[in-house]
Amino acid sequence: MLIFKVLLIIAVISKVTPFILTPIINHERSLVSLQSVPSDTSTSEVAERPSVPSSNPSAGGPPSGIKPAGPPPPSLADRVFDVTFPILYIFSPLRSTNLESFKNLRVLWTRALLNARKEIDDPIAYRMLPRGTRKLVSRFPSKLIFRGPVRKKLSWIKDRTEFIDAAASKWMEGCPTPGQVVIIGAGYDTRAARFSPLNPNLKFFELDLPEVIETKAMLYAKTFRGEKSPSTLISHDLTSSSSIFDALPPSFSKELPTLFIIEAVMFYLPPPSINNLLSSVFSLPSPSQTIIVDNLAKVGVTPGGPPDQIKQKCKDLGTKYGKEMGEHKAIWGGAIHMAEFK
Ligand SMILES: C[S@@+](CC[C@H](N)C(=O)[O-])C[C@H]1O[C@@H](n2cnc3c(N)ncnc32)[C@H](O)[C@@H]1O
């Protein structure tokens, strides 16, 4: 019954909200689009974290960008998703905690939806969702939601999940010694929970802003009650001048092979913080590795140009830090890079 009420609300809202919300949504998009524009990236607008829970780099919403290097233009489905999603969690404690956590909840919900449609393999996303809204992403309702425009909109979450999962699995298989996985700007990433039971030789660390870590700890406590926590959670603001190594606990060792995962985080960081982060993760020698799925415009990997050139620009970033680029994929004319660096 609840599901049908929610679907009815979605249908009604989808008719009326485009008129009401277009100006607000356009403002959100302009904030995010600044981040994919190749420009002098030291402006404060670029450096600021978006002040609204923009769906764009997170829950399946691509960042707007300049043509020809940019994502598809916003559609009605974008608007409907942006508007209706908050209604689902209007009474959730996770909703009231803070905007970053709420944004992460959208990504989690999206992953659960993609899992229900067998687009990705992430059953943990479903388990971690607050119970009241889980049913919406079970088989039948998810079929109603997962129509053409929604499917298209969410395809970049599928792409990035597949890229990182494949690269991470490959690294983990080749890591017989004790090793470590550090997920940076982890949000509600489910990889620690998915991969740690399969890899008892690896320690998992997840790092994010204090308020996000607080809510993730709540989610873990609820989801894995009586079980070992999938990871060690670390509060750290990447815009601080210190290195992530100062934030990691003594159980982390720079001497062990380490996999760093950075997914959709650099949108929110100013260039000096990105450089600071890259200097740290790239400082560990092979077999340590870094997987990045992000917009790299702020560190000189500007979108645009033919595919070879787009790839070369990303490769050059690794070379600058003495790293070799392995697998690489770019979408939206290089507005997003998916790359592994060894
Ligand atoms: C779009 S979410 C991506 C989350 C996760 N990587 C994923 O793909 O599901 C961006 C994440 O970056 C985190 N973040 C943003 N600014 C940060 C900062 N200054 N320090 C640490 N984390 C930050 C946010 O809290 C959020 O969890």
The ligand as a Gaussian input file, in Angstrom:
#p B3LYP/6-31G(d) Opt

LIG

0 1
 C       29.287000      12.032000      -4.547000
 S       29.763000      11.388000      -3.007000
 C       30.602000       9.898000      -3.527000
 C       30.603000       8.886000      -2.436000
 C       31.213000       7.547000      -2.853000
 N       32.577000       7.695000      -3.257000
 C       30.382000       6.918000      -3.934000
 O       30.751000       7.007000      -5.108000
 O       29.346000       6.365000      -3.596000
 C       31.115000      12.431000      -2.529000
 C       31.672000      12.100000      -1.179000
 O       32.811000      12.937000      -0.956000
 C       32.779000      13.349000       0.388000
 N       33.506000      14.586000       0.560000
 C       33.215000      15.785000       0.005000
 N       34.072000      16.716000       0.458000
 C       34.925000      16.086000       1.300000
 C       36.017000      16.525000       2.089000
 N       36.385000      17.776000       2.112000
 N       36.667000      15.607000       2.851000
 C       36.273000      14.309000       2.839000
 N       35.251000      13.840000       2.111000
 C       34.570000      14.724000       1.356000
 C       31.295000      13.540000       0.656000
 O       31.020000      13.589000       2.030000
 C       30.700000      12.359000      -0.050000
 O       30.604000      11.248000       0.781000

